[in-house]
Amino acid sequence: MTIERDQVLEFNLRTPPKGFVDDPFPWYDALLAHAPVLPQPDGSVLVSSHGDLDRIYRDTRAYSSDKTEVFAPVFGRGSPLYEHHTTSLVFSDPPLHTRVRKIMTSALTPRAIAKMEPGLIDTVDVLLDGLAGKPQVDVITDFASAIPIQVIGNLLDVPMEERGPLRDWSLDILSALEPSPSEETLARGNDSVLAFSAYLEDLIARRRAQPGDPETDVLTRLIRGEGADGRLSQMELIQNCIFILNAGHETTTNLIGNGIVLLHDFPEQREKLQVEHGLIQSAVEEVLRYRSPNQLGNRETTKAVELGGVDVPAGTNLHLMIGAANRDPVVFAAPEDFDITRKPNRHLAFAGGPHVCVGLSLARMEGRIAIDRFLRRYPAYEILPGRVSGGRMRFRGYAGLPARLGRQ
């Protein structure tokens, strides 16, 4: 598929061309080649090059993560979605960002994550046992999506019998972050924020009455403000618990699902990994680059800047095209190739700078263990016709992935 320069200059993220959601990659390549900085009809700007994204992530003075103004016309001030997304870690600046991030980083130390590994292996193996003997499985619902729900549920010590609604709430809330969410999507998102908040009000009250071990219970740490300079308000506490559950769930589900699909679609890479299982870490990094679970980010300019020869005024919303930046030929040789031995691999799947994903080490561990153990247990698995795309621009993954597991 060849996309000409004139077509690229007409590209509008709010009304993308037919087929873009299912296969954005030819458009990413064309944006990088012809318009790595592309003004949009609504006054926002698309930024696609790796170098520009890297600089934007690192410069918190010229580029803000705060979305109080950008989200107002989308969600409506005071709506549940507005309160959530303008209060959560990813869409905030200091001092709130600093306080919440300190709590999270103090809980997710390398030592703490290493202590989670045996429990994660047990969780993955139990799920794999449950797949045995079935004529057909769904890799997403039966495996990939169940792993982060258990891991993040354990981090916040959510009772096992209360975890059922978490995934649907998460999907509803994150779907509202699409560039042009429908009224139905917004309604579902608002309802899910309210339901999630009501549940967390009760869970927090129970945890205040009976605190957990702050060494392993992140919710207890958040309540106490451990690791930060001050405690969170009740609203800040609730909205950031929602954020932790949402962010940890959706992106890791996509990482695992995308990895299993890519190793199926590139059999020579699967064979390479089966011969040398030690390549699993670099394989996970290549999955993150090649099919980044999060394809889009945002920043707002705090002053007039120049990007790629384009003058951008203060107060401009920037769409950071992570999926495109991870295919930038200036940084990656043969970026269209899926290569599990690729080194170096300076992908931006976890963003960068002070807002680099706080859970990146945990996500990498989940991806490594889940994909490696799936491949070892079911080396002859086959993805069947009928893949169901997640159907979103911001988050890249599958809603359904039928598979036959074959011999063990």
N, C-alpha and C positions, 0 to 999 in steps of 0.2 A: 504494500500500500504506500503510494507516494503522495505526500501532502505538500502542495506548493506554497510558496511564501505568501501569496495573496490570501490563501485560505487561512494560514496561520494568523495573519493580521486581523482577520475577522473573527477569530476564536473568542467566544464569550463563555466564561465558566458557569454563569447562571443559566445559560441555555446551550449546553454543549452539543456538538454535532452528533448525529446518530451513530451509535456504536462506541462512543467514547467511554461510557461507564464500563462496558464489558472489556474493551481493549484500548486503554489510553496511551499505550506505549508508542505507537507511531506518531501520535500527536506530541508526546513528550520530546521525541527525537527532533521533530520539526520545530518545536518551540526553541529548543537548544540551538538549532542550526540557524534559525531566521529571526527569532524575537525572544531572547532569554529574559528580557524585561518588557512586558507587554501591558500597556494601560488598557483598562476595561471601561465599557460604557458607563458603569455606575461610579466611576472615579477611583476604584481600587486598581491595584497593579499586580499582575502575575510575575513572580520571580522564579526562574528555573535553574540557573547555573549553580553548580556546587560552590564555586568561590563566593558568589554573592550570598548564598544561604549561610555559609560558614561565617562570613563577616557579620551578617545580621544577627546570628545567634550570639555572637561574642560581644556585640556592642549594645549594652542595655541602656545606654544614655540616649542614643538616637532612635532606638527601636523598643517599643513597649509591648508587654504581653497583656496589659490591662485591656479588658473588652467592655467596660461599662458603657461606652458610647457606641461602639460598633454593634453590640448585641441589642441595644435598645429598640431600633426599628424592626429587628428580626423577631425578638421574643416578646417585646413590650415590657417596659419598666414595671417591676413589681411582680411579674409572672413567676411561677415556680422555676421555669427553665432559666429565666434571667437571673434570679437569685442564686441558683446553683452554679451556672457557668461563670458568673462574675465573682464568685467567692472561692471557687476551687483553685487548687495549686497551679494548674497549668495556665490559667487565664488571669493571673494576678501578678502584681509587682511587689517589691518590698513596701511596707514591712510584713504584710501577711505572708507573702511567698517565703520570706526568710524564716519566719517562725514555724510554719508548717514543714518546710523542707528540713530544718534542723531536727525536728522530731522524727521524721521519716529516715533520714540518713543515720541518726543515732540508733535507730532500731534495725536498719538493714546493713549492718556492718558485714565485712567478709566472714567474720567468725559466726555471726548469727545466721547468715545464709548457708554456710557450710553445715551448720547444725540441722538445717531443714532438709538436707539432701537425702538422708535415709528415709524419712517420712514421705518425701516426694517419690522416691523409687518404689516404696510400698504402694502408694496411691496408683502410680502408673501400672504396676504389675497386676494389681487387683482389677483394674479396668481391662487390661489385656487378657486376663484370665476369663473375664466376662464375655469377651468376643469369640472365644474359642468355640469351634463347632458350628457357628452360625453360617448359613449359606450366603448371607449378605449382611453387611453392616453399614452404618453411616459414620464415617470417620469424624465428622464434626460433632454430631449429637451424642454418639456413643463413646467418643474418646477425647478429641481435642478440647471441646468446650467444658468438659467435666474437670479437667486438670486445674486450670487457674481458679475456678470457683472454689475448689477445695483448698488450694494454697492460700488465696486471699481470705477465704472464710476462716482458715486457721489463724492467719495473721491477726485478724480482728476478733478471733474466738467466737464466731457466729455459730450457735448451736446447729448441729448437722441437720436436724429435722426442720430448720427454719431457712435453709438455703435454696429451696425450690424456686421462689419468684425472682431471685437475684439476676439471673441471666436475662429474662424478659424485660425487667426494669432497665437494666444496663443498655440493651439494644435500643429500647425506645428513647432513652435520654440521649444517647450518642447519635442516633439517626437525625436528631434535630440540628446537628452541627453541619449537615450537608449545605452546600452553597445556596440551594433554593428549596428549603423544606416545605412540604405541602401543609395545608391547614390541618389535615388529618394527622400528619406526622407530629406537628406541634402539639395538637390536642393529646395524643398518646404520650408524648414526652412530658407535658405538664402533669398529666395524671400519674405518671410513674414517679416523678419527683415527689409529688405529694404522698404517694403510697410508701415510697422508700423512706422519706423523712419521718412519717408516722411510725414506721417499723423501728427506725434508728432511735427515735425519741424514747421508745420503750426499752430498747437494748441498752442505751446509754444509762437510763435510770437504773436498770438492773446491775450494770457494771459499776456505777457509783456506789450502789449499796454493797456489792460484793466485788471489789477490785480483783483483777487477775494479776499474774506475774508480769511486771513491766518488762522483764527480759524477753518474754515471748509474746506478750499481748500488746499489739500496737494500739488498740483502742484504749487500754488503760494508760498508755504513754500519752496519747492525744488528750485524754481527759485531764491528766495531771500537768500537761505541758512539758513533759520531761525532755530535755535536750534543747528547749527553746528559751527565749527570754521572758516569756509570759504565756498565760493560758489563753486558749481560744474561746471566743464567745460560743454560746450554744449553736447559733446558726453556722458559724465557721466550722465548728466541730462536725455537725451533721453533714454539711455540704462536702467537706473534705473526706469524710468516710464514704460518701457516695462516689466521689472522684476515685478514691483508692480502689474500690470494688469495680468500678467501671473500667478504669484505665488498665488495671491489672488483668481484667478478664478478656476484654475484646481483642486487644493487641496480641496477647499470648495465644489465644485461640487461633487467630489468623496465622501467627508464626508457625505453629505446629501443623495446622492444616495445609498451609502453603508449602511447607517443607516436604510433607508427605506427597503432595501432588507433583512438585518439581522433580523429586527423585524418581517418581513414576514416569514423568514425561521425558526425562533425560536419563534413559537406562544406562548409558555409559558412565554417568556420574554415580548412579546407584551402585553399579558394580564396583566402581573405584572405592566407594565408602564401605561396601561389604568386604572388600579385600583388606582395607586398612581403616579399621574403626576409629583409629586415632585422629582421623580427619573430621570427626563430627563437629569440633569447635569451629573450624574454618568453614565447614558446610553450613552451619547455622548463620555465620556472618554473611555468607553469600545469599542465603535465603532472605535475610534482612535487607540486603542491597537489592536483589533482583526483583523481589515481590514484597517491598516494605509494607508491613501491616498498616502503617499510617502513611498515607500518600500526600496529605496536605497539612500545612501548619499556617499560622497567621502571626503577624506582628503589625503594630501601628507606628508610623513615624512620629517622633516627638519634635522634629525640626525638619526643615527642608534638606533633602539629601540628593545625591546624584547616584543612580544605579545604571550601569551599562550604557552610559551616555544619555539616560533619560532623567530629566529633572522631576523629582517627586516632592510635592509640597508636604509640609507638616500636617499631621492628622490623617494621612492616607493609610487605608487598610491594605496590607500586603498579603497576598496569597503565596505562601512558600511551597513550591511544587517539589516536595521531597522525592516523589517517585521519579521525577525528571532529573533532579540533581544526582540521584544515584545511578543515572545512565550517562552522565556527562563524560564525553570522550576525552576531555582535557585531563580528567583525573583517573578514569578507568579505561584500560586497554580492552578492546573488543567488548564494550559494555553490554552488547546484546547476547553475549555468551553466558550461560550458567556454568560457572567453574568453581567447584568446591575447594580447589587448591589456591584460589586467588589470594595473593598477598603482594603488597599491602591492600587492605580493603577499608578505605576511609569513608564508608557509607554514613549517611546522616539519618538512619532509621530512628535513632533515639534523640534527634535534634542535636543541640550542642550548647556550649557556654553554660552560664548559671542555670539555665532551664533544661539542661540535659536530663533525660528521663531518670528519676530517682530510683526506679526499680529495674534498671537495665541489667544488673548482675543477676537478679532473681529471674527475670525473663529469659536471659541467656541459659541459665541453669535448667529452667523448665523446658525450653526448646531442645537443649542438648539431650536431656534424659528421655523426654517423651519420644523424640524422633529416633534416637539410637535404639531404645528398647523395642519400639514398634518394629523397626527394620530387622532387628535380631530375631524377634519372636515370629514375625510373618514376612520372611525375606522374599516370598513370591507373590506378595499382594498385588492386586490389580484394581485400578480405579475404573469403574464401570461408566457407561454412558448415563447421562442424567445429572451431571454436576449442576448445582444450583448456586449461582453467583450471589454474593452478599448484596449486590445491586446498589452499592454506594461509591461515591467518588473519594471521600475522605479515608475510609477504612477499606483495605483490600483483603478480601477473604471469601470464604464460601459459607452459604447457609446450609447446604447439604452436599454430601460427597459420598455417593454409594460406592462400595468396594467389595470385592471378593478377596478373602485373605489367603486362600490356598494353603499349601502345606506349612507345617510349623518346623 
